[in-house]
Amino acid sequence: MKVGSTYHAVQAVSLGRLELTEKTVQAPGPGKVRIRIEAS
């Protein structure tokens, strides 16, 4: 996955309310890594 691409996420917007959103992938900061989950 390259920086600048997007991914879908479920976000809590209020108590008991979830919303599907599209977020931009950002480069990990110092001392952090990015992992990709293939299945869960």
Secondary structure, DSSP 8 states (H G I E B T S, - for coil): --TT-EEEEEEEEETTEEEEEEEE-----TT---------
